[in-house]
Amino acid sequence: MFEIRRYTPEYADEWNRFVAESKNGTFLFDRRYMDYHSDRFCDHSLMVYRRGRLYALLPGNVKDDTFYSHQGLTYGGLVMNGKTTAADVVEIFRLLNTMLCSEGLKKVVYKPVPWIYHQQPAEEDLYAIVEVCDMRITRSLSSTISRHQLNEWYHIRKSGSKKAQMSGVKIEETEDYRPFWKILSDNLQERYGLLPVHTLEEIELLHRRFPKQIRLLVAKEGTETIGGCVLYVSKRVVHSQYIAANRKGRELHALDLLFKRVVEQALENHEFFDFGISTENQGTYLNTQLIYQKEGFGGRGICYDWYKWEL
């Protein structure tokens, strides 16, 4: 009944159409997004056909003896449409494990799409891996605001927003990523010895490809950018992919005012605003200072899980 094919570029249009019509896919699975870093990963994405028609997708890559879904994405997992059934997904996972094992792979790391991104219930995969796979879980914690149940901001966040406004901080959307990227890179280098996952050139490329889905809002004092937030906009969720402020921005509480604007606008047309994870070391350490800031804006916990099993 099922046939599993390796993705190759001639399938790009068929792949992208399925993602656009799926019940749990986002623009991160569009090949125009996925393939910007194709030189970094050995793509091993899979396409599942049922009686000759595309039925599910699994974005993935291989490194050493492990299949990942997908190391270059925040989340991965099986992309399904509204006709996908639980019994079929169980069978698909059995076939996937058999196929990957026959290719000499020994492990799977599986990152499902968090439920807030689903267009309709789409957790058949989470059941299937419990039935089919002897797995363990790595869990990271994000902070999310639902427009259906808003929590009151902490006093420190409300006070900070007012102080920024009284100081003349202005919030605006821009397509000039360079000033913000300098702030972001300096912060990450100073605190963690790291650089952003995307280079400036890569985020500019992705913004050109997805101008409505990848947006930058910045806080300014006069003409100087002092903070900002890169947003990833999907059908139900607005996600803050990058957040940063320089010393001046922190002194003026620029991010408090920025998120007042960002969250209010996001929840006008979307179900959720997601601040991103506040855990480190694959979920084993909670950055309490970081999550305190996000909870201060009304964010509450959503898990981003990784499932791992031996083949």
Secondary structure, 3 states (H helix, E strand, C coil): CEEEEECCHHHHHHHHHHHHHCCCCCHHHCHHHHHHHCCCCEECCEEEEECCEEEEEECCEEECCEEEECCCCCCCCCEECCCCCHHHHHHHHHHHHHHHHHCCCCEEEECCCCHHHCCCCCCHHHHHHHHHCCEEEEEEEEEEEECCECCCCCHHHHHHHHHHHHCCCEEEEECCCHHHHHHHHHHHHHHHCCCCCCCHHHHHHHHHHCCCCEEEEEEEECCEEEEEEEEEECCCEEEEEEEEECHHHHHCCHHHHHHHHHHHHHHHHCCEEEEEECEECCCCEECHHHHHHHHHCCCEEEEEEEEEEEC
